[in-house]
Amino acid sequence: MGAPEGPLVVGVDSSTQSTKALVVDAATGAVVARGQAPHQVSGGPGRESDPEQWWSALCRALEQCGPVARGAAAVSVGGQQHGLVTLDAAGRPVRPAMLWNDVRSAPQRDRLVAELGGPKAWAERIGSVPAPAFTITKWAWLRETEPEAAARVSAVRLPHDYLTERLTGRGTTDRGDASGTGWWSAATGAYDGELLDRVGLSTGLLPEVLAPGEPAGSVRERLPELPLSPGALVAAGTGDNMAAALGLGLDPGQPVLSLGTSGTVYAVSRHRPADPTGTVAGFADARGDWLPLACTLNCTLAVDRIAALLGRDREAVEPGGSAVCLPFLDGERTPDLPYASGLLHGLRHDTTAGQLLQAAYDGAVFVLLAALDRVLDGDAPQGAPQDVPEDASQGAPQDTPILLIGGGARGTAWRETVRRLSGRPVRVPEASELVALGAAAQAAGVLTGEDAAAVARRWGTGRGPAYAPVTRDEAAVERLTATLADAGGLLGGP
């Protein structure tokens, strides 16, 4: 690789399982160096991590990038959304961070939704009906179940906020990540004081919300463990989904389906969403627009688990059969079934293991496509079951390609299942590590004054192979729709 054509920037992806760092040429988007270090997530009744791990992992990932990291002029952090990071007066974690996929706060969520006047009131005021993943429900859980820990809290942060503050010494966040807390109002663009009072949290404990394009500060002195130069510009950072949208350089209306540990669907919108069913979260994006998004807890990890139970390679699917599998192995967020377990229905003597595995793919993809339909419609109808329309994935023109990203996008079985159940063309961007690339684009934008999405488009991050549409598998869609509609009693109980 030749010498960089422009200044170097660093993009960071601090996810549930690991931290990745990319050193990128701001002129061309070429990745000059990369590093990665893992995190540990606790098991047990919830999903937790020590935030100190994230900092150590960031330092290790940057160290792997070599000397070029110290030459970076700007850095930005994209991080997993919704996590509750609680710090004491010395800035140390009071307890492990509760991660986005920790759903122990479902009872507190139910009570908060009711107290504010129901889902419609939340959607209009906050932009989203909170799921148990949202930070506000986790804080309510902490105050009720661990009051001594809550009393010691001097600052509440999101995961990306925590790392940005370690870099700069200043408590900041951005509108994108803040919009997933449940206490930032999409209607006003500010923290909601009444809601904060209701959960016993003051604005003084929360980070400052920076405007799009506003820097968080610069890398502070006296960080010998950090292989970045003091004085390097630090962008505001954002949530992982917002960073991935930046990384793709999305234009409004372009649908994205992300296949990772969780599954997400989203599109940039010029209009503030407010879905009263709670299926679509009305997030802000990192630029000043909106990012209506729906998320499922069970995606690649759940399907891989079923493949392991069957003793098959994850790609060893077989067509045919009438089995239906709803792989809700960790409860579910979409549909809103936090207490759910998996369901297998329609077995026959001639059902094969490969057909069962394909049924697991179908179940995961069907729910995502149903949610994508609502994201693109922007006007989700109410009814039961609240999260799945009768005809999934028919809300946008059928010639609109779906951008397929995430680790699952590289798998043939995932890609072909999306094509078969959607009937749409699919494009798989060649660029990987889109969260880190989006953070790098944000860092480049802060450094040069450009729009971050325009930077990513200039880098060509959305280019990749295109796959033509195939005939939609109506029989499979009908089976899945009927099974989910009939299985509410089996799936929903605590």
VMD Tcl script that draws the C-alpha trace (Angstrom):
set ca {
  {0.00 0.00 0.00}
  {1.34 3.43 -0.90}
  {1.51 6.51 1.24}
  {-1.86 7.92 2.40}
  {-3.28 10.69 0.22}
  {-4.87 12.52 3.12}
  {-4.85 12.72 6.91}
  {-5.43 9.54 8.89}
  {-8.48 9.03 11.08}
  {-9.49 6.25 13.48}
  {-12.93 4.65 13.59}
  {-13.85 2.45 16.55}
  {-16.59 -0.15 16.88}
  {-17.15 -1.11 20.52}
  {-19.69 -3.92 20.24}
  {-21.10 -6.51 22.61}
  {-18.31 -9.03 21.97}
  {-15.24 -7.00 20.96}
  {-13.70 -3.67 20.06}
  {-12.45 -3.07 16.53}
  {-10.31 -0.15 15.41}
  {-9.58 0.97 11.85}
  {-7.00 3.52 10.77}
  {-8.38 5.05 7.57}
  {-7.05 7.42 4.93}
  {-9.56 10.29 5.08}
  {-9.00 11.11 1.40}
  {-9.67 7.69 -0.09}
  {-11.28 5.53 2.60}
  {-8.46 3.00 2.34}
  {-7.98 1.03 5.55}
  {-4.34 1.49 6.52}
  {-4.37 -0.68 9.65}
  {-6.80 -2.57 11.84}
  {-6.95 -4.19 15.26}
  {-9.44 -6.10 17.40}
  {-9.67 -7.22 21.02}
  {-12.43 -9.26 22.70}
  {-14.76 -8.51 25.63}
  {-16.36 -10.89 28.06}
  {-20.13 -10.88 28.64}
  {-21.51 -12.46 31.78}
  {-24.15 -15.16 31.66}
  {-26.73 -15.61 34.38}
  {-30.02 -13.74 34.55}
  {-28.77 -10.75 32.56}
  {-26.13 -9.63 30.09}
  {-23.39 -7.50 31.65}
  {-19.82 -6.36 31.00}
  {-17.24 -4.40 32.96}
  {-16.76 -1.09 31.09}
  {-13.08 -1.15 32.02}
  {-12.81 -4.07 29.58}
  {-13.92 -1.80 26.75}
  {-11.17 0.70 27.48}
  {-8.52 -2.02 27.73}
  {-9.80 -3.56 24.50}
  {-9.68 -0.17 22.75}
  {-6.07 0.30 23.80}
  {-5.14 -3.22 22.65}
  {-6.94 -2.84 19.32}
  {-5.16 0.45 18.64}
  {-1.82 -1.07 19.64}
  {-2.37 -3.75 17.00}
  {-2.72 -0.99 14.40}
  {0.94 -0.13 14.91}
  {2.67 3.26 14.71}
  {0.19 4.71 12.19}
  {-2.42 5.00 14.97}
  {-0.29 7.67 16.65}
  {-0.36 9.63 13.40}
  {-4.17 9.85 13.32}
  {-5.55 13.37 13.38}
  {-9.06 12.45 14.56}
  {-10.95 9.57 16.17}
  {-14.58 8.61 16.70}
  {-16.26 5.81 18.66}
  {-19.35 3.90 17.57}
  {-20.78 1.77 20.37}
  {-23.53 -0.70 21.20}
  {-26.75 1.16 21.99}
  {-28.85 1.28 25.16}
  {-26.27 -0.02 27.66}
  {-26.45 1.41 31.18}
  {-23.02 2.54 32.39}
  {-23.05 3.85 35.98}
  {-20.03 5.72 37.34}
  {-19.13 6.90 40.83}
  {-17.68 10.28 41.79}
  {-14.19 9.13 40.75}
  {-15.42 8.03 37.32}
  {-15.14 4.31 38.11}
  {-17.96 1.86 37.28}
  {-20.33 1.33 40.20}
  {-21.29 -2.07 38.80}
  {-21.00 -3.93 35.49}
  {-22.79 -2.26 32.60}
  {-26.19 -3.70 31.70}
  {-26.02 -4.38 27.96}
  {-28.66 -3.78 25.29}
  {-29.72 -7.46 25.26}
  {-30.34 -7.59 29.02}
  {-34.14 -7.77 29.29}
  {-34.55 -8.10 33.08}
  {-36.24 -4.70 33.13}
  {-39.38 -5.90 31.30}
  {-41.63 -5.31 34.39}
  {-40.27 -1.78 34.81}
  {-40.82 -1.14 31.10}
  {-44.45 -2.25 31.38}
  {-45.04 0.06 34.32}
  {-43.33 3.06 32.70}
  {-45.30 2.69 29.48}
  {-48.55 2.58 31.44}
  {-47.63 5.52 33.70}
  {-46.94 7.85 30.79}
  {-50.26 7.11 29.11}
  {-49.53 4.10 26.93}
  {-47.56 3.35 23.77}
  {-49.01 6.15 21.66}
  {-47.98 8.80 24.18}
  {-44.44 7.43 24.29}
  {-44.16 7.30 20.50}
  {-45.30 10.89 20.10}
  {-43.16 12.25 22.90}
  {-39.97 10.19 22.86}
  {-40.17 8.79 19.32}
  {-40.18 5.18 20.49}
  {-42.13 2.88 22.76}
  {-39.35 1.61 25.03}
  {-38.38 -2.03 24.89}
  {-36.74 -3.65 27.93}
  {-33.46 -2.95 26.13}
  {-33.84 0.82 26.58}
  {-31.63 2.57 29.12}
  {-34.50 4.15 31.04}
  {-35.98 0.75 31.89}
  {-32.59 -0.51 33.06}
  {-32.15 2.51 35.33}
  {-35.61 1.92 36.81}
  {-34.64 -1.72 37.41}
  {-31.39 -0.70 39.11}
  {-33.12 1.75 41.46}
  {-35.65 -0.88 42.49}
  {-33.42 -3.93 42.80}
  {-30.01 -2.44 43.72}
  {-30.84 0.84 45.51}
  {-27.47 1.04 47.27}
  {-25.65 0.88 43.94}
  {-28.00 3.47 42.41}
  {-27.34 5.83 45.34}
  {-23.59 5.78 44.57}
  {-24.05 6.84 40.94}
  {-22.61 10.22 40.00}
  {-22.81 9.84 36.22}
  {-24.88 7.77 33.79}
  {-23.42 7.05 30.37}
  {-23.95 4.93 27.27}
  {-21.11 2.64 26.17}
  {-19.82 4.98 23.46}
  {-20.12 7.95 25.85}
  {-17.94 6.13 28.38}
  {-15.11 5.60 25.89}
  {-15.36 9.11 24.45}
  {-15.17 10.56 27.95}
  {-12.10 8.44 28.73}
  {-10.51 9.95 25.63}
  {-11.42 13.60 26.27}
  {-12.25 13.93 29.97}
  {-15.57 15.52 28.98}
  {-19.02 13.93 29.37}
  {-20.74 14.09 25.98}
  {-23.05 12.10 23.74}
  {-24.83 12.60 20.41}
  {-28.50 12.75 19.42}
  {-28.38 9.36 17.69}
  {-27.30 7.32 20.70}
  {-29.26 9.54 23.11}
  {-32.45 8.75 21.19}
  {-32.20 5.13 22.35}
  {-32.20 5.94 26.06}
  {-35.92 6.60 26.51}
  {-35.26 9.91 28.27}
  {-34.27 11.99 25.24}
  {-37.30 13.44 23.46}
  {-37.49 13.24 19.69}
  {-40.22 15.87 19.84}
  {-38.03 18.50 21.57}
  {-34.51 17.31 20.81}
  {-33.60 17.46 24.49}
  {-33.74 15.42 27.67}
  {-37.28 15.01 29.02}
  {-37.24 16.46 32.55}
  {-40.58 14.97 33.58}
  {-39.51 11.48 32.62}
  {-36.20 11.88 34.40}
  {-38.04 12.99 37.56}
  {-40.28 9.94 37.27}
  {-37.28 7.60 37.36}
  {-35.29 9.62 39.88}
  {-32.51 10.79 37.58}
  {-31.23 14.37 37.25}
  {-29.90 15.94 34.07}
  {-26.70 16.68 35.97}
  {-25.85 12.99 35.85}
  {-26.22 12.83 32.05}
  {-23.79 13.80 29.29}
  {-24.13 16.90 27.15}
  {-25.82 16.18 23.81}
  {-23.65 17.57 21.04}
  {-24.99 18.89 17.75}
  {-24.27 16.93 14.55}
  {-20.72 17.65 13.44}
  {-19.70 19.13 16.79}
  {-16.49 17.65 18.21}
  {-16.38 16.20 21.70}
  {-12.89 17.56 22.34}
  {-9.41 16.21 21.86}
  {-7.38 13.30 23.19}
  {-6.17 14.41 26.60}
  {-2.69 14.20 28.01}
  {-1.53 11.55 30.49}
  {-2.95 8.50 28.75}
  {0.26 6.49 28.34}
  {-1.65 3.25 27.69}
  {-3.44 4.77 24.69}
  {-1.59 4.68 21.34}
  {-3.11 7.95 20.07}
  {-1.41 11.33 20.05}
  {-2.57 13.86 22.65}
  {-4.47 16.66 20.95}
  {-6.00 14.47 18.22}
  {-9.56 15.61 17.52}
  {-12.34 13.44 19.00}
  {-15.72 13.40 17.27}
  {-18.97 12.99 19.19}
  {-19.29 9.31 18.28}
  {-22.68 7.63 18.10}
  {-24.59 4.37 18.47}
  {-23.60 1.38 16.40}
  {-26.64 1.46 14.11}
  {-26.21 5.18 13.47}
  {-22.52 4.63 12.75}
  {-23.32 1.83 10.29}
  {-25.76 4.15 8.50}
  {-22.96 6.70 8.21}
  {-20.60 3.98 7.04}
  {-22.94 3.12 4.17}
  {-23.49 6.77 3.26}
  {-27.23 6.08 3.18}
  {-29.64 8.15 1.17}
  {-33.19 8.45 2.59}
  {-35.42 5.46 1.89}
  {-32.67 2.91 1.22}
  {-33.55 -0.23 3.24}
  {-30.86 -1.98 5.26}
  {-31.03 -5.41 6.86}
  {-28.21 -6.21 9.27}
  {-27.54 -9.82 10.25}
  {-25.49 -10.10 13.41}
  {-25.94 -11.50 16.91}
  {-29.04 -9.33 16.76}
  {-30.91 -8.49 13.57}
  {-31.79 -4.93 12.66}
  {-33.64 -3.21 9.83}
  {-33.57 0.51 9.22}
  {-33.61 3.35 6.69}
  {-32.76 7.04 6.90}
  {-35.84 9.28 6.90}
  {-36.40 13.03 6.63}
  {-39.47 12.71 8.85}
  {-39.61 12.01 12.57}
  {-41.16 8.54 13.04}
  {-43.63 7.72 15.81}
  {-44.89 4.12 15.65}
  {-47.45 3.54 18.44}
  {-47.15 -0.25 18.15}
  {-43.55 -0.09 19.34}
  {-42.27 -2.17 16.43}
  {-40.27 0.70 14.94}
  {-37.99 2.71 17.20}
  {-37.97 6.36 16.15}
  {-34.26 6.94 16.56}
  {-32.42 10.04 15.49}
  {-29.45 9.54 13.21}
  {-26.01 11.08 13.69}
  {-26.50 13.82 11.07}
  {-29.80 15.59 11.79}
  {-32.24 13.23 10.09}
  {-33.98 10.16 11.55}
  {-33.27 6.46 11.60}
  {-36.48 4.44 12.08}
  {-35.26 1.02 13.14}
  {-36.52 -2.33 14.34}
  {-34.37 -4.86 16.14}
  {-34.65 -8.55 16.94}
  {-32.65 -10.21 19.70}
  {-32.37 -13.55 17.90}
  {-30.50 -13.67 14.65}
  {-27.24 -15.37 13.67}
  {-26.40 -16.63 17.16}
  {-29.81 -18.28 17.55}
  {-29.69 -19.95 14.14}
  {-26.12 -21.13 14.79}
  {-27.31 -22.64 18.07}
  {-30.01 -24.59 16.27}
  {-27.46 -25.76 13.69}
  {-25.28 -26.99 16.56}
  {-28.21 -28.82 18.18}
  {-28.86 -30.52 14.84}
  {-25.17 -31.32 14.40}
  {-25.04 -29.53 11.04}
  {-22.89 -26.87 9.45}
  {-24.70 -23.54 9.37}
  {-24.90 -23.67 5.55}
  {-26.30 -27.25 5.46}
  {-29.91 -26.26 4.75}
  {-32.35 -28.22 2.61}
  {-35.46 -26.99 0.78}
  {-38.97 -28.28 1.29}
  {-40.94 -29.45 4.28}
  {-43.67 -27.79 6.33}
  {-41.86 -27.17 9.62}
  {-41.93 -23.71 11.16}
  {-39.30 -22.53 13.66}
  {-39.48 -19.31 15.66}
  {-35.96 -19.10 17.14}
  {-36.74 -16.80 20.09}
  {-34.04 -18.35 22.27}
  {-33.33 -15.20 24.34}
  {-36.84 -13.84 24.61}
  {-37.61 -11.40 21.82}
  {-37.84 -7.68 21.18}
  {-39.62 -7.84 17.81}
  {-42.22 -9.19 18.35}
  {-42.39 -7.86 21.90}
  {-42.05 -11.15 23.78}
  {-39.31 -10.70 26.41}
  {-40.24 -13.96 28.16}
  {-40.48 -16.08 25.00}
  {-38.62 -19.25 24.18}
  {-38.16 -20.95 20.82}
  {-41.00 -22.76 19.08}
  {-40.87 -25.64 16.58}
  {-44.11 -26.56 14.80}
  {-45.24 -28.75 11.92}
  {-42.89 -31.74 12.17}
  {-43.56 -34.77 9.95}
  {-41.96 -38.21 9.64}
  {-40.19 -37.06 6.50}
  {-38.91 -33.76 7.93}
  {-35.13 -33.61 7.58}
  {-32.53 -31.89 9.76}
  {-31.63 -29.63 6.85}
  {-35.26 -28.54 6.52}
  {-35.40 -27.78 10.24}
  {-32.31 -25.61 9.91}
  {-33.83 -23.81 6.93}
  {-36.97 -23.26 9.02}
  {-34.83 -21.52 11.66}
  {-33.41 -19.20 8.99}
  {-36.93 -18.57 7.71}
  {-38.24 -17.68 11.17}
  {-35.47 -15.19 11.86}
  {-35.65 -13.54 8.44}
  {-39.46 -13.42 8.33}
  {-39.65 -11.32 11.50}
  {-36.98 -8.95 10.19}
  {-38.75 -8.49 6.86}
  {-42.05 -7.88 8.61}
  {-40.39 -5.15 10.65}
  {-38.70 -3.72 7.55}
  {-42.10 -3.31 5.94}
  {-43.15 -1.07 8.82}
  {-39.91 0.88 8.75}
  {-40.43 1.68 5.08}
  {-44.16 2.34 5.36}
  {-43.70 4.74 8.25}
  {-47.32 4.14 9.25}
  {-47.58 0.85 11.10}
  {-51.16 -0.35 11.67}
  {-52.21 -1.39 15.14}
  {-53.41 -4.86 15.98}
  {-52.39 -8.22 17.35}
  {-49.88 -9.64 17.05}
  {-48.53 -6.10 17.17}
  {-45.26 -6.64 15.32}
  {-46.07 -8.76 12.28}
  {-48.38 -7.64 9.46}
  {-50.32 -10.20 7.49}
  {-48.15 -9.62 4.44}
  {-44.55 -9.13 5.43}
  {-42.07 -6.97 3.48}
  {-44.52 -5.44 0.97}
  {-44.27 -1.81 2.10}
  {-41.67 -0.55 -0.42}
  {-41.40 -0.91 -4.19}
  {-40.27 -4.41 -5.02}
  {-37.43 -3.15 -7.22}
  {-35.80 -1.40 -4.25}
  {-32.74 -3.45 -3.29}
  {-32.11 -4.43 0.29}
  {-28.60 -3.67 1.51}
  {-27.54 -6.79 3.40}
  {-24.83 -6.20 6.00}
  {-23.40 -7.84 9.10}
  {-21.64 -11.15 9.53}
  {-24.62 -13.12 8.21}
  {-24.58 -11.21 4.92}
  {-21.53 -13.27 3.91}
  {-23.48 -16.50 4.33}
  {-25.24 -18.00 1.35}
  {-28.09 -19.43 3.43}
  {-28.87 -16.03 4.98}
  {-28.70 -14.18 1.67}
  {-30.85 -16.69 -0.20}
  {-33.44 -16.77 2.59}
  {-33.75 -12.98 2.42}
  {-34.20 -13.14 -1.35}
  {-36.76 -15.96 -1.18}
  {-38.92 -14.42 1.57}
  {-38.73 -10.81 0.35}
  {-38.94 -11.16 -3.42}
  {-36.60 -8.17 -3.64}
  {-33.16 -7.63 -5.14}
  {-30.31 -7.73 -2.64}
  {-26.96 -5.97 -2.62}
  {-24.13 -7.00 -0.29}
  {-21.65 -4.14 0.23}
  {-18.05 -5.30 -0.01}
  {-17.02 -2.99 2.82}
  {-16.95 -4.76 6.15}
  {-16.75 -3.32 9.66}
  {-19.28 -0.65 8.72}
  {-19.69 0.64 12.27}
  {-15.96 1.40 12.50}
  {-15.99 2.83 8.95}
  {-18.94 5.05 9.86}
  {-17.11 6.27 12.94}
  {-14.07 6.95 10.75}
  {-16.26 8.91 8.33}
  {-17.57 10.95 11.25}
  {-14.02 11.63 12.41}
  {-13.06 12.68 8.87}
  {-16.10 14.95 8.67}
  {-15.24 16.70 11.92}
  {-11.67 17.11 10.71}
  {-12.52 18.48 7.24}
  {-15.96 20.02 7.74}
  {-17.65 17.57 5.35}
  {-20.92 15.74 5.89}
  {-20.01 12.30 7.25}
  {-22.38 10.40 4.95}
  {-20.97 12.28 1.96}
  {-17.50 11.21 3.06}
  {-18.60 7.55 3.07}
  {-20.23 7.89 -0.36}
  {-16.98 9.37 -1.65}
  {-15.19 6.33 -0.23}
  {-17.59 4.02 -2.12}
  {-18.48 1.94 0.93}
  {-21.85 0.83 -0.47}
  {-20.45 -0.89 -3.55}
  {-20.85 -4.65 -3.79}
  {-22.36 -7.55 -5.71}
  {-26.06 -7.35 -6.59}
  {-28.45 -10.30 -6.66}
  {-31.62 -10.21 -8.74}
  {-34.99 -10.87 -7.12}
  {-36.52 -14.34 -7.05}
  {-40.16 -15.33 -6.77}
  {-41.40 -14.78 -3.25}
  {-42.14 -17.96 -1.29}
  {-45.76 -17.19 -0.42}
  {-46.37 -20.61 1.14}
  {-43.56 -20.15 3.65}
  {-44.72 -16.62 4.50}
  {-48.28 -17.86 5.08}
  {-47.08 -20.67 7.37}
  {-44.96 -18.30 9.41}
  {-47.69 -15.68 9.67}
  {-50.25 -18.22 10.85}
  {-47.91 -19.87 13.35}
  {-46.86 -16.61 14.97}
  {-50.46 -15.40 15.16}
  {-51.61 -18.65 16.80}
  {-48.67 -19.08 19.19}
  {-49.08 -16.04 21.41}
  {-50.09 -18.00 24.48}
  {-47.18 -20.38 24.11}
  {-44.58 -17.69 23.52}
  {-45.47 -14.82 25.77}
  {-45.69 -15.96 29.38}
  {-43.10 -15.19 32.06}
}
mol new
graphics top color blue
foreach p $ca { graphics top sphere $p radius 0.5 }
foreach p [lrange $ca 0 end-1] q [lrange $ca 1 end] { graphics top cylinder $p $q radius 0.2 }
display resetview
